[in-house]
Amino acid sequence: MTELQVFFFHFAGGSHYSYGFLKDHLPAQHHYHFLELPGRGRRFDEELITDKNKAVLDLLEQLQVIRNKDIPYVIFGHSMGALMGLWLTFKMKEMGDPPGYLIVSGTAGPGIEEERDEKIHLMDSATFKAKLESMGGIPEEILEEEELFSFFDPIIRADFEVVDPDNFTEGGIKIDCPIYALMGDEEEHHDKIKNWQRYTKQQLNKKIFSGNHFFIHEHPEQVVEVLMTCSKEVTEAQPKTH
């Protein structure tokens, strides 16, 4: 089977560890790369980024270092990672090396959230915790232990500032590869998942799972199944070499 690379972009407050729950389900023949922004995980000693353009450039630099142009690749991003994935797909298209597929989850895409008045990263502590609890995905012990939560608080707030809906700059983006969008049926705006069609000249595939914003944790096998379906389509489209 043809090899390919898969680049994962984490959600707000996440790191390169965020997709650990998928690893037991990922086929061995492909190459998986779990990128992360500064200020967490293996990059804990680096300064957090709160600017979207800087976050995109940081991830772009990482991707270019790892990228093997002899094989195709796909991008997978959840929530903030989906927005980063859209930007990276656009940037890589401009550089002549676009991915074969963009897979996004946990969001109906740019242009929907900006209808909100609230800025999550500026919420007071109690409101911020309640917001995170409603979204799911963060263990209760982190939300309940003040010292533990104080460690993650600035990381999560920085990431939410990166994706501040008031900073909507994706209006002119149109990528050339297909998009596969995934959302949970308890997520706000899951009925607007077709919004992703605005950002691609190719087809939009979509699937709604049961669950909240972090439905991916409840359906790892099905998420990988979607990823492998897209990967197979990309590898089969590659010219045969003899």
ChimeraX attribute file (.defattr): number of C-alpha atoms within 10 A of each C-alpha:
attribute: neighborCount
match mode: 1-to-1
recipient: residues
	/A:1	8
	/A:2	14
	/A:3	16
	/A:4	21
	/A:5	21
	/A:6	20
	/A:7	20
	/A:8	24
	/A:9	29
	/A:10	24
	/A:11	24
	/A:12	20
	/A:13	20
	/A:14	22
	/A:15	21
	/A:16	18
	/A:17	14
	/A:18	18
	/A:19	18
	/A:20	11
	/A:21	15
	/A:22	15
	/A:23	12
	/A:24	10
	/A:25	14
	/A:26	17
	/A:27	11
	/A:28	10
	/A:29	11
	/A:30	15
	/A:31	13
	/A:32	17
	/A:33	16
	/A:34	17
	/A:35	20
	/A:36	24
	/A:37	28
	/A:38	19
	/A:39	18
	/A:40	19
	/A:41	14
	/A:42	13
	/A:43	14
	/A:44	12
	/A:45	10
	/A:46	11
	/A:47	11
	/A:48	19
	/A:49	18
	/A:50	17
	/A:51	15
	/A:52	21
	/A:53	13
	/A:54	13
	/A:55	19
	/A:56	19
	/A:57	15
	/A:58	16
	/A:59	19
	/A:60	19
	/A:61	10
	/A:62	14
	/A:63	17
	/A:64	12
	/A:65	8
	/A:66	11
	/A:67	16
	/A:68	12
	/A:69	11
	/A:70	8
	/A:71	12
	/A:72	22
	/A:73	25
	/A:74	23
	/A:75	27
	/A:76	23
	/A:77	23
	/A:78	28
	/A:79	22
	/A:80	23
	/A:81	25
	/A:82	27
	/A:83	24
	/A:84	29
	/A:85	27
	/A:86	28
	/A:87	22
	/A:88	22
	/A:89	26
	/A:90	21
	/A:91	18
	/A:92	17
	/A:93	16
	/A:94	11
	/A:95	9
	/A:96	8
	/A:97	16
	/A:98	21
	/A:99	23
	/A:100	22
	/A:101	24
	/A:102	28
	/A:103	25
	/A:104	28
	/A:105	29
	/A:106	27
	/A:107	28
	/A:108	24
	/A:109	25
	/A:110	21
	/A:111	16
	/A:112	15
	/A:113	18
	/A:114	14
	/A:115	9
	/A:116	9
	/A:117	9
	/A:118	13
	/A:119	16
	/A:120	18
	/A:121	19
	/A:122	13
	/A:123	13
	/A:124	9
	/A:125	12
	/A:126	8
	/A:127	12
	/A:128	18
	/A:129	18
	/A:130	12
	/A:131	13
	/A:132	14
	/A:133	14
	/A:134	13
	/A:135	15
	/A:136	15
	/A:137	14
	/A:138	15
	/A:139	9
	/A:140	10
	/A:141	10
	/A:142	16
	/A:143	18
	/A:144	11
	/A:145	10
	/A:146	11
	/A:147	11
	/A:148	12
	/A:149	14
	/A:150	13
	/A:151	11
	/A:152	15
	/A:153	19
	/A:154	15
	/A:155	20
	/A:156	20
	/A:157	20
	/A:158	20
	/A:159	23
	/A:160	21
	/A:161	20
	/A:162	23
	/A:163	25
	/A:164	19
	/A:165	20
	/A:166	15
	/A:167	13
	/A:168	14
	/A:169	12
	/A:170	14
	/A:171	10
	/A:172	8
	/A:173	14
	/A:174	18
	/A:175	23
	/A:176	18
	/A:177	21
	/A:178	20
	/A:179	25
	/A:180	20
	/A:181	28
	/A:182	24
	/A:183	30
	/A:184	22
	/A:185	17
	/A:186	16
	/A:187	21
	/A:188	16
	/A:189	17
	/A:190	20
	/A:191	13
	/A:192	13
	/A:193	22
	/A:194	14
	/A:195	18
	/A:196	22
	/A:197	18
	/A:198	16
	/A:199	22
	/A:200	18
	/A:201	13
	/A:202	14
	/A:203	13
	/A:204	20
	/A:205	16
	/A:206	17
	/A:207	15
	/A:208	18
	/A:209	18
	/A:210	14
	/A:211	17
	/A:212	20
	/A:213	23
	/A:214	21
	/A:215	23
	/A:216	25
	/A:217	16
	/A:218	14
	/A:219	16
	/A:220	17
	/A:221	16
	/A:222	13
	/A:223	21
	/A:224	17
	/A:225	14
	/A:226	17
	/A:227	20
	/A:228	15
	/A:229	11
	/A:230	20
	/A:231	24
	/A:232	15
	/A:233	12
	/A:234	19
	/A:235	18
	/A:236	11
	/A:237	11
	/A:238	12
	/A:239	7
	/A:240	8
	/A:241	4
	/A:242	3
